[in-house]
Amino acid sequence: MKTITASITFQYSLRAKIELLIMYVFFFFACFMCLAGICEGVIPYEILAMLAMVMTLSFLLYVQIQNRRFCERMSRVKVVSID
């Protein structure tokens, strides 16, 4: 039995990097605002729970979309030769 290993690297476009950076900044800013609201007792817990759920779901959806794009790119990769 022969084991085949491959190393594939992708260079992400500037647009993809900016999208990911914006998503991370938005996500951590929302988390910080939630923590600040809890510490101050200003925001009701129900609103915080809904905000945290929406933020988490949107982040997971973004990750899933990126994963699907990666899989689509991988499906177009063809093996030319195996040593």
Beta strands, then each sheet from edge to edge (+ up, - down):
end
